[in-house]
Amino acid sequence: IAKAVREAGAAGVTAINRHTGFVVDIDTGQPRIGGPAGIGGTWVKPLSLRWVHRIHEELGMPISGSNGIFDHRDVIEFIMAGATIVQVGSILMVKGIKWLPKIIEGVEAFMDEKGYASVDEMVGLASRRSVKDYSEQFSRNRVHAVVNPDTCKNPTCNICIQVCFYEALSQNPEGSIDVHTDNCIGCELCLDVCPFDSIEMKETAPAQFDQGFFNIPEGIFEHDKFGTRRNNMDTIRANSPKFNKEPAE
């Protein structure tokens, strides 16, 4: 669509408008507001950013970014993805127009803190640094989680351990978090769920590939690569009652 409107002479595009959704009231068995309708909000931001990024990279035309903005950080994400201006709507309905100056002040404070002299310096910054496809994504330098023990609230909080599918995080006897760099694939889920901003990602050095857990350039999801002593299926089967039940008579 963006290509078509550019060819038709449009000076720019808005990305993106509402998605069409369908919401159900389970108490009445009725659709909310009658049936399919436009939906949006902060949850849709990653989808919006993906299209802003793609249009910016492929067409390089002016973009008005919208759908998913809550605060100044969201505005900056849209700009760094490639938007030249942004639109703010839903959050002003919820918070009121008084929220808008806070967003603007937040953007200005961020630019001062990071040393940006103009918005133009930020436009498309993240897009230019992005991988182009999944093959490049999976062959880039590995990163792993690093936990700051000074701000981490373990053992009171261990949400990072709970959500890690790869068993890259564990609690040591001293009550702090150990990171098993051989397991960590750098998915950043622990970083997203940490309520204390105690986790950051750092590049994994070759010496930290202790067991070769996930050697992505050589192939992904192969049985002999996708496992360690802690979580491979042979170990799980050997130690789990679920796999060791006697057959029913």
C-alpha positions in Angstrom: 0.0 0.0 0.0 2.8 2.4 0.9 4.4 1.8 -2.5 1.1 2.4 -4.3 0.4 5.7 -2.6 3.9 6.9 -3.2 3.6 6.1 -6.9 0.3 7.9 -6.8 2.0 11.0 -5.6 1.5 10.9 -1.8 4.1 12.9 0.2 4.0 10.4 3.1 2.1 7.6 4.8 0.6 6.9 8.2 1.7 3.6 9.7 -0.3 2.1 11.1 -4.1 2.5 11.6 -6.3 0.3 13.7 -6.4 -3.4 13.3 -9.9 -5.0 13.1 -10.7 -7.1 16.1 -13.5 -9.0 17.7 -14.2 -9.0 21.4 -16.7 -11.2 23.2 -18.7 -10.6 26.4 -18.7 -14.2 27.8 -21.4 -13.4 30.4 -24.0 -12.5 27.7 -22.5 -14.5 24.8 -22.7 -11.3 22.7 -19.9 -9.5 20.8 -18.8 -6.3 22.3 -20.1 -3.1 20.5 -21.9 -5.3 18.1 -19.1 -7.1 16.3 -15.8 -6.5 14.5 -14.4 -3.1 15.1 -11.1 -1.2 15.2 -8.8 -2.0 18.0 -5.5 -0.6 19.2 -3.4 0.4 22.2 0.0 -0.1 23.7 -0.1 -3.8 23.1 0.1 -3.3 19.3 3.3 -1.2 19.4 5.7 -3.9 18.2 3.4 -4.6 15.2 3.2 -0.9 14.4 7.0 -0.5 14.7 7.6 -3.4 12.4 5.8 -1.7 9.5 7.3 1.7 10.3 10.7 0.0 10.1 9.9 -1.8 6.8 8.5 1.3 5.1 11.4 3.4 6.2 14.0 0.8 5.0 12.4 -0.1 1.7 10.9 3.2 0.6 12.5 6.0 2.7 9.4 8.2 2.5 8.1 10.4 5.4 6.1 8.3 7.9 3.6 9.4 10.5 3.9 6.7 13.2 0.8 5.8 15.2 -1.0 3.1 17.2 0.7 2.0 20.4 2.1 5.1 22.0 1.8 5.6 25.7 4.7 7.7 26.8 7.8 9.5 25.5 9.8 6.3 25.2 7.3 5.0 22.8 7.5 8.2 20.7 11.3 7.8 20.6 10.9 4.1 19.5 8.7 5.2 16.6 11.2 7.8 15.6 14.2 5.5 15.8 12.2 2.9 13.7 11.8 5.5 11.0 8.8 7.8 11.7 9.4 11.5 11.1 6.3 12.5 13.1 4.1 10.6 15.5 0.4 10.6 16.3 -1.0 10.2 19.9 -4.7 9.4 20.4 -5.9 6.6 22.6 -3.8 7.5 25.6 -5.1 11.1 25.5 -8.6 9.7 25.8 -7.6 7.7 28.8 -5.2 10.2 30.5 -6.5 13.5 29.2 -4.8 16.2 27.2 -2.6 17.0 30.2 -0.7 13.9 29.3 0.7 15.4 26.1 3.1 17.9 27.7 4.5 15.1 29.8 5.3 13.2 26.6 6.9 16.2 25.0 9.0 17.0 28.1 10.1 13.3 28.3 11.3 13.4 24.7 13.2 16.6 25.3 14.8 15.3 28.5 15.8 12.1 26.7 17.5 14.0 23.9 19.4 16.2 26.3 20.5 13.2 28.3 21.7 11.3 25.2 23.2 14.3 23.4 20.8 14.4 20.4 20.7 17.9 18.9 17.7 17.3 16.8 15.0 14.7 16.2 16.4 14.1 12.7 19.4 12.5 14.3 17.2 9.8 15.7 15.0 9.1 12.7 15.6 5.5 11.5 18.6 5.0 13.8 17.4 1.6 15.0 16.3 0.5 11.5 19.7 1.2 10.1 21.2 -1.1 12.8 18.7 -3.9 12.2 19.3 -7.3 10.7 17.6 -7.9 7.4 16.2 -11.4 7.9 16.2 -14.4 10.2 19.3 -15.9 8.8 21.2 -12.8 9.8 19.4 -12.7 13.1 20.6 -16.1 14.0 24.1 -15.6 12.9 24.8 -12.4 14.7 27.0 -12.2 17.8 25.5 -13.9 20.8 24.5 -11.9 23.8 23.6 -13.1 27.3 21.9 -11.7 30.4 23.9 -10.0 33.2 22.2 -9.5 36.6 23.1 -6.5 38.7 23.3 -7.9 42.3 23.0 -4.5 43.8 19.5 -3.9 42.5 18.2 -7.5 42.1 15.7 -8.4 44.8 16.3 -12.2 44.7 15.3 -14.3 46.6 12.2 -12.1 47.2 11.7 -11.9 43.5 12.7 -14.7 41.0 10.5 -13.9 38.1 13.5 -14.1 35.7 14.2 -17.7 36.8 10.6 -18.7 36.3 10.2 -17.4 32.8 13.5 -18.6 31.3 12.7 -21.5 29.0 16.4 -22.3 28.5 17.3 -22.6 32.2 19.9 -19.9 31.8 19.2 -18.4 35.3 19.3 -20.1 38.6 19.6 -19.1 42.3 22.9 -19.9 44.0 23.4 -20.9 47.7 24.3 -17.3 48.5 20.9 -16.1 47.3 21.9 -14.3 44.2 21.3 -15.1 40.5 23.7 -17.2 38.4 23.7 -16.8 34.6 24.6 -19.9 32.6 26.0 -18.2 29.5 26.1 -21.5 27.7 22.3 -21.7 27.9 21.4 -18.1 27.4 20.4 -17.3 23.8 19.8 -13.6 24.4 16.0 -13.6 23.9 15.7 -10.7 26.4 12.5 -12.1 28.1 14.1 -11.9 31.5 15.1 -8.2 30.8 11.5 -7.4 29.9 9.9 -9.0 33.0 12.4 -7.7 35.6 10.5 -5.1 37.7 13.7 -3.6 39.0 15.7 -3.0 35.8 18.4 -5.3 37.2 19.2 -7.1 33.9 21.1 -6.0 30.9 22.4 -7.9 27.8 26.1 -8.2 27.0 28.0 -9.8 24.2 29.0 -13.4 24.8 32.7 -14.0 24.5 33.9 -17.3 22.9 35.3 -18.5 26.2 31.8 -18.3 27.7 30.4 -21.0 25.4 30.9 -23.6 28.1 28.9 -26.4 26.6 27.9 -25.1 23.2 24.2 -25.0 24.1 22.9 -23.2 21.1 25.5 -22.9 18.3 23.2 -21.0 15.9 25.5 -20.6 12.9 25.7 -24.4 12.6 22.0 -25.0 12.8 19.1 -24.4 15.1 16.8 -26.8 17.0 18.9 -29.8 16.2 18.6 -32.4 19.0 22.3 -32.6 19.7 22.7 -28.8 19.9 19.5 -27.9 21.7 20.3 -29.3 25.1 22.7 -29.4 28.0 23.1 -31.4 31.1 20.5 -29.3 32.8 17.7 -29.5 30.2 18.2 -32.0 27.4 15.4 -34.5 26.9 17.4 -37.5 27.9 18.1 -35.9 31.3 14.4 -34.8 31.7 13.1 -38.3 30.9 15.6 -39.9 33.3 14.6 -37.6 36.2 11.0 -36.9 35.7 8.2 -39.2 37.1 6.1 -38.2 34.2 8.3 -40.2 31.8 9.0 -43.1 34.2 5.5 -44.2 35.1 4.9 -47.9 34.8 2.5 -48.9 32.1 -1.1 -49.2 33.3 -2.2 -52.7 33.8 
